[in-house]
Amino acid sequence: MLVFKSKSDTSKDCTANDQATFPEGAGSSSRNFDTSPVWEKIAKSYDKEIDWDELIMGIGVMRRFLVGQAKGDVLEVSTGTGRNFDYYKADQMDSARFTDRNAGMLAEAESKFDKFKDQFRKTFVEFRQANVNEQPAGRFDTVVDTFGLCSCGDPEEALISLADACKPSEDSRILLLEHGRSHYDWLNRLLDSNVDKHVMKWGCWWNRDLMGLFEQEKVKEKLEIVKVHRFHLGTTCYIVAKPKLQTVPSPEDGTVHNNKE
């Protein structure tokens, strides 16, 4: 139902002016197409546009179970308009850094945060405009990204950056709620048929092989999946992952040890 709704909405909303701004076929080229103008355009209306869809899909419940696991020093990338604020358990957090590369979306999040200040009164909170690959390495116990990989120019490098941002510890976690290709070819064909217009309206490649990213060698070297659940015919992926501890040879005897602080 949501796929057909999107096909209808994007056909109606992608005007001739949009086509001039986002040339035909640009949506397919994830490494070259800049989604920043899209996010600036929809920042103020974003929550209103997706509230109903998230409600009927149960996304709020998924956010609550996922984000509620965040603890220690927490980084959230692709914060967007701050749809996760209500689900954090601030009493188990020491700090929270909320980042997004888009100034318009981050401004909406900062404005929304005012009503959550009491919830985070004992937690150091900061907002920073930053891309996913501009985060400090080895700094965070938990990294959160909900529906951000679909908008990254290079989602593989984004996952590697998330792993690098984690502290080198067995307890570090990467919490992901993402969407992408389905279990079913017929649904993937529908996603493929509308992807360019969907990118133009939402800045989102909704047909990416999300789970396939974790099979890429560079990603497998950096992180491993702890838990995964797939919903909505496989298109929604609830993932808990952790960074792999890098091994280094001992200078004395050549044996290999975990690079763990």
Sequence and secondary structure as in RCSB ss.txt:
>XXXX:A:sequence
MLVFKSKSDTSKDCTANDQATFPEGAGSSSRNFDTSPVWEKIAKSYDKEIDWDELIMGIGVMRRFLVGQAKGDVL
EVSTGTGRNFDYYKADQMDSARFTDRNAGMLAEAESKFDKFKDQFRKTFVEFRQANVNEQPAGRFDTVVDTFGLC
SCGDPEEALISLADACKPSEDSRILLLEHGRSHYDWLNRLLDSNVDKHVMKWGCWWNRDLMGLFEQEKVKEKLEI
VKVHRFHLGTTCYIVAKPKLQTVPSPEDGTVHNNKE
>XXXX:A:secstr
 HHHHHHHHHHHH  HHHHHHS TTGGG TTT   HHHHHHHTTTHHHHHHHHHHHHTHHHHHHHHHTT  EEEE
EES TTTTTGGG  GGGEEEEEEEES HHHHHHHHHHHGGGTTTTTTSEEEEEE  TT S TT BSEEEEES GG
G S HHHHHHHHHHHB SSTT EEEEEEE   SSHHHHHHHHHTHHHHHHHHS  TT  TGGGGGSHHHHHHEEE
EEEEEETTTTEEEEEEEE   EEE TTT  EEE   
